Amino acid sequence: MYVAECPEVGTASQGKTIEEAVKNLKEATELYLEEFPLKITDRSFITTFEVTEVAET
């Protein structure tokens, strides 16, 4: 199982694949924002990246 989280809103979801977890998170976040709209003046920019493992010499 994979877990996806939206820290700006506080929603989280899960799925058997990464794609399913993200799809479920999108749905959960949309439903949450329908009930509790955000009043944001500035937007955050969040991304992910992978770092390759470096061997120590």
PDB file of N, CA, C and O in Angstrom, chain B, residues numbered from 101:
ATOM      1  N   MET B 101       0.834  -1.180   0.000  1.00  0.00           N
ATOM      2  CA  MET B 101       0.000   0.000   0.000  1.00  0.00           C
ATOM      3  C   MET B 101       0.879   1.242   0.000  1.00  0.00           C
ATOM      4  O   MET B 101       1.939   1.271   0.624  1.00  0.00           O
ATOM      5  N   TYR B 102       0.423   2.262  -0.706  1.00  0.00           N
ATOM      6  CA  TYR B 102       1.098   3.550  -0.748  1.00  0.00           C
ATOM      7  C   TYR B 102       0.214   4.578  -0.059  1.00  0.00           C
ATOM      8  O   TYR B 102      -1.013   4.509  -0.132  1.00  0.00           O
ATOM      9  N   VAL B 103       0.846   5.519   0.601  1.00  0.00           N
ATOM     10  CA  VAL B 103       0.128   6.592   1.280  1.00  0.00           C
ATOM     11  C   VAL B 103       0.499   7.905   0.614  1.00  0.00           C
ATOM     12  O   VAL B 103       1.674   8.169   0.359  1.00  0.00           O
ATOM     13  N   ALA B 104      -0.500   8.727   0.332  1.00  0.00           N
ATOM     14  CA  ALA B 104      -0.285  10.057  -0.242  1.00  0.00           C
ATOM     15  C   ALA B 104      -0.847  11.076   0.742  1.00  0.00           C
ATOM     16  O   ALA B 104      -1.869  10.835   1.384  1.00  0.00           O
ATOM     17  N   GLU B 105      -0.167  12.223   0.855  1.00  0.00           N
ATOM     18  CA  GLU B 105      -0.565  13.230   1.833  1.00  0.00           C
ATOM     19  C   GLU B 105      -0.505  14.615   1.214  1.00  0.00           C
ATOM     20  O   GLU B 105       0.374  14.908   0.403  1.00  0.00           O
ATOM     21  N   CYS B 106      -1.446  15.462   1.600  1.00  0.00           N
ATOM     22  CA  CYS B 106      -1.451  16.866   1.203  1.00  0.00           C
ATOM     23  C   CYS B 106      -1.255  17.685   2.475  1.00  0.00           C
ATOM     24  O   CYS B 106      -2.229  17.964   3.173  1.00  0.00           O
ATOM     25  N   PRO B 107      -0.016  18.079   2.795  1.00  0.00           N
ATOM     26  CA  PRO B 107       0.250  18.754   4.066  1.00  0.00           C
ATOM     27  C   PRO B 107      -0.397  20.129   4.193  1.00  0.00           C
ATOM     28  O   PRO B 107      -0.689  20.562   5.308  1.00  0.00           O
ATOM     29  N   GLU B 108      -0.630  20.829   3.081  1.00  0.00           N
ATOM     30  CA  GLU B 108      -1.265  22.152   3.156  1.00  0.00           C
ATOM     31  C   GLU B 108      -2.679  22.074   3.713  1.00  0.00           C
ATOM     32  O   GLU B 108      -3.129  22.975   4.421  1.00  0.00           O
ATOM     33  N   VAL B 109      -3.368  21.001   3.391  1.00  0.00           N
ATOM     34  CA  VAL B 109      -4.767  20.843   3.789  1.00  0.00           C
ATOM     35  C   VAL B 109      -4.896  19.875   4.964  1.00  0.00           C
ATOM     36  O   VAL B 109      -5.777  20.023   5.810  1.00  0.00           O
ATOM     37  N   GLY B 110      -4.015  18.894   5.003  1.00  0.00           N
ATOM     38  CA  GLY B 110      -4.072  17.895   6.059  1.00  0.00           C
ATOM     39  C   GLY B 110      -4.792  16.625   5.660  1.00  0.00           C
ATOM     40  O   GLY B 110      -5.139  15.808   6.513  1.00  0.00           O
ATOM     41  N   THR B 111      -5.019  16.454   4.363  1.00  0.00           N
ATOM     42  CA  THR B 111      -5.685  15.240   3.905  1.00  0.00           C
ATOM     43  C   THR B 111      -4.658  14.164   3.585  1.00  0.00           C
ATOM     44  O   THR B 111      -3.503  14.456   3.275  1.00  0.00           O
ATOM     45  N   ALA B 112      -5.095  12.933   3.666  1.00  0.00           N
ATOM     46  CA  ALA B 112      -4.248  11.787   3.335  1.00  0.00           C
ATOM     47  C   ALA B 112      -5.138  10.688   2.783  1.00  0.00           C
ATOM     48  O   ALA B 112      -6.331  10.624   3.078  1.00  0.00           O
ATOM     49  N   SER B 113      -4.534   9.826   1.977  1.00  0.00           N
ATOM     50  CA  SER B 113      -5.257   8.694   1.418  1.00  0.00           C
ATOM     51  C   SER B 113      -4.248   7.605   1.099  1.00  0.00           C
ATOM     52  O   SER B 113      -3.046   7.772   1.308  1.00  0.00           O
ATOM     53  N   GLN B 114      -4.747   6.500   0.596  1.00  0.00           N
ATOM     54  CA  GLN B 114      -3.864   5.388   0.275  1.00  0.00           C
ATOM     55  C   GLN B 114      -4.369   4.650  -0.945  1.00  0.00           C
ATOM     56  O   GLN B 114      -5.504   4.849  -1.379  1.00  0.00           O
ATOM     57  N   GLY B 115      -3.517   3.791  -1.499  1.00  0.00           N
ATOM     58  CA  GLY B 115      -3.892   2.982  -2.643  1.00  0.00           C
ATOM     59  C   GLY B 115      -2.894   1.864  -2.846  1.00  0.00           C
ATOM     60  O   GLY B 115      -1.803   1.884  -2.276  1.00  0.00           O
ATOM     61  N   LYS B 116      -3.263   0.895  -3.653  1.00  0.00           N
ATOM     62  CA  LYS B 116      -2.378  -0.238  -3.927  1.00  0.00           C
ATOM     63  C   LYS B 116      -1.224   0.147  -4.837  1.00  0.00           C
ATOM     64  O   LYS B 116      -0.187  -0.516  -4.836  1.00  0.00           O
ATOM     65  N   THR B 117      -1.393   1.216  -5.617  1.00  0.00           N
ATOM     66  CA  THR B 117      -0.333   1.734  -6.475  1.00  0.00           C
ATOM     67  C   THR B 117      -0.152   3.219  -6.167  1.00  0.00           C
ATOM     68  O   THR B 117      -1.003   3.835  -5.525  1.00  0.00           O
ATOM     69  N   ILE B 118       0.955   3.784  -6.626  1.00  0.00           N
ATOM     70  CA  ILE B 118       1.170   5.221  -6.442  1.00  0.00           C
ATOM     71  C   ILE B 118       0.067   6.004  -7.132  1.00  0.00           C
ATOM     72  O   ILE B 118      -0.457   6.971  -6.579  1.00  0.00           O
ATOM     73  N   GLU B 119      -0.280   5.589  -8.330  1.00  0.00           N
ATOM     74  CA  GLU B 119      -1.313   6.287  -9.099  1.00  0.00           C
ATOM     75  C   GLU B 119      -2.653   6.259  -8.370  1.00  0.00           C
ATOM     76  O   GLU B 119      -3.363   7.263  -8.333  1.00  0.00           O
ATOM     77  N   GLU B 120      -2.996   5.112  -7.791  1.00  0.00           N
ATOM     78  CA  GLU B 120      -4.257   4.991  -7.069  1.00  0.00           C
ATOM     79  C   GLU B 120      -4.235   5.852  -5.806  1.00  0.00           C
ATOM     80  O   GLU B 120      -5.235   6.488  -5.474  1.00  0.00           O
ATOM     81  N   ALA B 121      -3.109   5.877  -5.105  1.00  0.00           N
ATOM     82  CA  ALA B 121      -3.000   6.691  -3.898  1.00  0.00           C
ATOM     83  C   ALA B 121      -3.164   8.173  -4.223  1.00  0.00           C
ATOM     84  O   ALA B 121      -3.842   8.895  -3.493  1.00  0.00           O
ATOM     85  N   VAL B 122      -2.547   8.631  -5.314  1.00  0.00           N
ATOM     86  CA  VAL B 122      -2.658  10.033  -5.715  1.00  0.00           C
ATOM     87  C   VAL B 122      -4.079  10.353  -6.157  1.00  0.00           C
ATOM     88  O   VAL B 122      -4.613  11.411  -5.823  1.00  0.00           O
ATOM     89  N   LYS B 123      -4.693   9.445  -6.905  1.00  0.00           N
ATOM     90  CA  LYS B 123      -6.087   9.647  -7.345  1.00  0.00           C
ATOM     91  C   LYS B 123      -7.015   9.749  -6.136  1.00  0.00           C
ATOM     92  O   LYS B 123      -7.882  10.621  -6.087  1.00  0.00           O
ATOM     93  N   ASN B 124      -6.832   8.863  -5.168  1.00  0.00           N
ATOM     94  CA  ASN B 124      -7.662   8.899  -3.959  1.00  0.00           C
ATOM     95  C   ASN B 124      -7.405  10.155  -3.147  1.00  0.00           C
ATOM     96  O   ASN B 124      -8.330  10.716  -2.560  1.00  0.00           O
ATOM     97  N   LEU B 125      -6.149  10.605  -3.106  1.00  0.00           N
ATOM     98  CA  LEU B 125      -5.830  11.842  -2.388  1.00  0.00           C
ATOM     99  C   LEU B 125      -6.496  13.037  -3.050  1.00  0.00           C
ATOM    100  O   LEU B 125      -7.023  13.915  -2.367  1.00  0.00           O
ATOM    101  N   LYS B 126      -6.475  13.072  -4.364  1.00  0.00           N
ATOM    102  CA  LYS B 126      -7.123  14.169  -5.088  1.00  0.00           C
ATOM    103  C   LYS B 126      -8.609  14.215  -4.757  1.00  0.00           C
ATOM    104  O   LYS B 126      -9.155  15.286  -4.492  1.00  0.00           O
ATOM    105  N   GLU B 127      -9.261  13.068  -4.770  1.00  0.00           N
ATOM    106  CA  GLU B 127     -10.684  13.008  -4.452  1.00  0.00           C
ATOM    107  C   GLU B 127     -10.939  13.448  -3.008  1.00  0.00           C
ATOM    108  O   GLU B 127     -11.856  14.228  -2.752  1.00  0.00           O
ATOM    109  N   ALA B 128     -10.142  12.959  -2.077  1.00  0.00           N
ATOM    110  CA  ALA B 128     -10.314  13.321  -0.666  1.00  0.00           C
ATOM    111  C   ALA B 128     -10.100  14.817  -0.457  1.00  0.00           C
ATOM    112  O   ALA B 128     -10.829  15.453   0.304  1.00  0.00           O
ATOM    113  N   THR B 129      -9.100  15.375  -1.133  1.00  0.00           N
ATOM    114  CA  THR B 129      -8.802  16.803  -0.979  1.00  0.00           C
ATOM    115  C   THR B 129      -9.901  17.659  -1.591  1.00  0.00           C
ATOM    116  O   THR B 129     -10.285  18.677  -1.015  1.00  0.00           O
ATOM    117  N   GLU B 130     -10.411  17.258  -2.750  1.00  0.00           N
ATOM    118  CA  GLU B 130     -11.518  17.996  -3.368  1.00  0.00           C
ATOM    119  C   GLU B 130     -12.742  18.003  -2.459  1.00  0.00           C
ATOM    120  O   GLU B 130     -13.385  19.039  -2.291  1.00  0.00           O
ATOM    121  N   LEU B 131     -13.068  16.851  -1.873  1.00  0.00           N
ATOM    122  CA  LEU B 131     -14.218  16.778  -0.965  1.00  0.00           C
ATOM    123  C   LEU B 131     -14.002  17.639   0.274  1.00  0.00           C
ATOM    124  O   LEU B 131     -14.922  18.311   0.740  1.00  0.00           O
ATOM    125  N   TYR B 132     -12.789  17.615   0.799  1.00  0.00           N
ATOM    126  CA  TYR B 132     -12.471  18.428   1.970  1.00  0.00           C
ATOM    127  C   TYR B 132     -12.619  19.913   1.652  1.00  0.00           C
ATOM    128  O   TYR B 132     -13.211  20.665   2.427  1.00  0.00           O
ATOM    129  N   LEU B 133     -12.077  20.330   0.507  1.00  0.00           N
ATOM    130  CA  LEU B 133     -12.118  21.752   0.147  1.00  0.00           C
ATOM    131  C   LEU B 133     -13.524  22.237  -0.187  1.00  0.00           C
ATOM    132  O   LEU B 133     -13.799  23.433  -0.085  1.00  0.00           O
ATOM    133  N   GLU B 134     -14.412  21.342  -0.579  1.00  0.00           N
ATOM    134  CA  GLU B 134     -15.815  21.732  -0.776  1.00  0.00           C
ATOM    135  C   GLU B 134     -16.425  22.165   0.553  1.00  0.00           C
ATOM    136  O   GLU B 134     -17.212  23.111   0.595  1.00  0.00           O
ATOM    137  N   GLU B 135     -16.070  21.487   1.627  1.00  0.00           N
ATOM    138  CA  GLU B 135     -16.596  21.793   2.958  1.00  0.00           C
ATOM    139  C   GLU B 135     -15.840  22.926   3.644  1.00  0.00           C
ATOM    140  O   GLU B 135     -16.433  23.753   4.338  1.00  0.00           O
ATOM    141  N   PHE B 136     -14.523  22.953   3.442  1.00  0.00           N
ATOM    142  CA  PHE B 136     -13.666  23.912   4.136  1.00  0.00           C
ATOM    143  C   PHE B 136     -12.747  24.614   3.136  1.00  0.00           C
ATOM    144  O   PHE B 136     -11.568  24.273   3.042  1.00  0.00           O
ATOM    145  N   PRO B 137     -13.269  25.588   2.389  1.00  0.00           N
ATOM    146  CA  PRO B 137     -12.446  26.277   1.382  1.00  0.00           C
ATOM    147  C   PRO B 137     -11.252  26.987   2.039  1.00  0.00           C
ATOM    148  O   PRO B 137     -11.362  27.528   3.139  1.00  0.00           O
ATOM    149  N   LEU B 138     -10.119  26.972   1.342  1.00  0.00           N
ATOM    150  CA  LEU B 138      -8.927  27.654   1.840  1.00  0.00           C
ATOM    151  C   LEU B 138      -8.987  29.136   1.521  1.00  0.00           C
ATOM    152  O   LEU B 138      -9.477  29.537   0.466  1.00  0.00           O
ATOM    153  N   LYS B 139      -8.496  29.925   2.422  1.00  0.00           N
ATOM    154  CA  LYS B 139      -8.378  31.362   2.199  1.00  0.00           C
ATOM    155  C   LYS B 139      -6.885  31.682   2.215  1.00  0.00           C
ATOM    156  O   LYS B 139      -6.338  32.150   3.214  1.00  0.00           O
ATOM    157  N   ILE B 140      -6.248  31.416   1.082  1.00  0.00           N
ATOM    158  CA  ILE B 140      -4.798  31.572   0.987  1.00  0.00           C
ATOM    159  C   ILE B 140      -4.459  32.813   0.171  1.00  0.00           C
ATOM    160  O   ILE B 140      -5.055  33.072  -0.874  1.00  0.00           O
ATOM    161  N   THR B 141      -3.494  33.568   0.668  1.00  0.00           N
ATOM    162  CA  THR B 141      -3.015  34.713  -0.099  1.00  0.00           C
ATOM    163  C   THR B 141      -1.760  34.347  -0.878  1.00  0.00           C
ATOM    164  O   THR B 141      -1.542  34.868  -1.971  1.00  0.00           O
ATOM    165  N   ASP B 142      -0.935  33.464  -0.337  1.00  0.00           N
ATOM    166  CA  ASP B 142       0.266  32.991  -1.014  1.00  0.00           C
ATOM    167  C   ASP B 142       0.148  31.493  -1.240  1.00  0.00           C
ATOM    168  O   ASP B 142      -0.448  30.780  -0.433  1.00  0.00           O
ATOM    169  N   ARG B 143       0.708  31.027  -2.324  1.00  0.00           N
ATOM    170  CA  ARG B 143       0.675  29.599  -2.625  1.00  0.00           C
ATOM    171  C   ARG B 143       2.030  28.980  -2.356  1.00  0.00           C
ATOM    172  O   ARG B 143       3.070  29.578  -2.633  1.00  0.00           O
ATOM    173  N   SER B 144       2.004  27.790  -1.821  1.00  0.00           N
ATOM    174  CA  SER B 144       3.229  27.026  -1.615  1.00  0.00           C
ATOM    175  C   SER B 144       3.553  26.257  -2.882  1.00  0.00           C
ATOM    176  O   SER B 144       2.667  25.927  -3.670  1.00  0.00           O
ATOM    177  N   PHE B 145       4.822  25.981  -3.062  1.00  0.00           N
ATOM    178  CA  PHE B 145       5.249  25.133  -4.164  1.00  0.00           C
ATOM    179  C   PHE B 145       6.012  23.970  -3.556  1.00  0.00           C
ATOM    180  O   PHE B 145       7.059  24.157  -2.938  1.00  0.00           O
ATOM    181  N   ILE B 146       5.486  22.779  -3.733  1.00  0.00           N
ATOM    182  CA  ILE B 146       6.113  21.585  -3.184  1.00  0.00           C
ATOM    183  C   ILE B 146       6.340  20.598  -4.314  1.00  0.00           C
ATOM    184  O   ILE B 146       5.482  20.413  -5.177  1.00  0.00           O
ATOM    185  N   THR B 147       7.483  19.980  -4.298  1.00  0.00           N
ATOM    186  CA  THR B 147       7.791  18.968  -5.298  1.00  0.00           C
ATOM    187  C   THR B 147       8.527  17.815  -4.623  1.00  0.00           C
ATOM    188  O   THR B 147       8.904  17.911  -3.455  1.00  0.00           O
ATOM    189  N   THR B 148       8.724  16.759  -5.339  1.00  0.00           N
ATOM    190  CA  THR B 148       9.496  15.639  -4.818  1.00  0.00           C
ATOM    191  C   THR B 148      10.636  15.351  -5.775  1.00  0.00           C
ATOM    192  O   THR B 148      10.571  15.682  -6.959  1.00  0.00           O
ATOM    193  N   PHE B 149      11.668  14.737  -5.254  1.00  0.00           N
ATOM    194  CA  PHE B 149      12.775  14.327  -6.087  1.00  0.00           C
ATOM    195  C   PHE B 149      13.486  13.171  -5.416  1.00  0.00           C
ATOM    196  O   PHE B 149      13.333  12.952  -4.214  1.00  0.00           O
ATOM    197  N   GLU B 150      14.259  12.435  -6.189  1.00  0.00           N
ATOM    198  CA  GLU B 150      15.023  11.321  -5.668  1.00  0.00           C
ATOM    199  C   GLU B 150      16.494  11.663  -5.699  1.00  0.00           C
ATOM    200  O   GLU B 150      16.972  12.328  -6.618  1.00  0.00           O
ATOM    201  N   VAL B 151      17.204  11.207  -4.696  1.00  0.00           N
ATOM    202  CA  VAL B 151      18.639  11.428  -4.624  1.00  0.00           C
ATOM    203  C   VAL B 151      19.297  10.054  -4.754  1.00  0.00           C
ATOM    204  O   VAL B 151      18.922   9.105  -4.064  1.00  0.00           O
ATOM    205  N   THR B 152      20.265   9.965  -5.633  1.00  0.00           N
ATOM    206  CA  THR B 152      20.954   8.701  -5.803  1.00  0.00           C
ATOM    207  C   THR B 152      21.900   8.480  -4.633  1.00  0.00           C
ATOM    208  O   THR B 152      22.470   9.424  -4.085  1.00  0.00           O
ATOM    209  N   GLU B 153      22.052   7.245  -4.270  1.00  0.00           N
ATOM    210  CA  GLU B 153      22.917   6.908  -3.160  1.00  0.00           C
ATOM    211  C   GLU B 153      24.363   7.049  -3.599  1.00  0.00           C
ATOM    212  O   GLU B 153      24.739   6.587  -4.676  1.00  0.00           O
ATOM    213  N   VAL B 154      25.171   7.683  -2.770  1.00  0.00           N
ATOM    214  CA  VAL B 154      26.579   7.903  -3.092  1.00  0.00           C
ATOM    215  C   VAL B 154      27.420   7.013  -2.172  1.00  0.00           C
ATOM    216  O   VAL B 154      27.258   7.028  -0.952  1.00  0.00           O
ATOM    217  N   ALA B 155      28.307   6.252  -2.776  1.00  0.00           N
ATOM    218  CA  ALA B 155      29.173   5.375  -1.994  1.00  0.00           C
ATOM    219  C   ALA B 155      30.242   6.185  -1.284  1.00  0.00           C
ATOM    220  O   ALA B 155      30.849   7.079  -1.875  1.00  0.00           O
ATOM    221  N   GLU B 156      30.469   5.874  -0.030  1.00  0.00           N
ATOM    222  CA  GLU B 156      31.522   6.552   0.721  1.00  0.00           C
ATOM    223  C   GLU B 156      32.860   5.910   0.384  1.00  0.00           C
ATOM    224  O   GLU B 156      32.955   4.693   0.223  1.00  0.00           O
ATOM    225  N   THR B 157      33.900   6.748   0.279  1.00  0.00           N
ATOM    226  CA  THR B 157      35.230   6.222  -0.050  1.00  0.00           C
ATOM    227  C   THR B 157      36.131   6.202   1.169  1.00  0.00           C
ATOM    228  O   THR B 157      37.287   5.790   1.075  1.00  0.00           O
TER     229      THR B 157
END
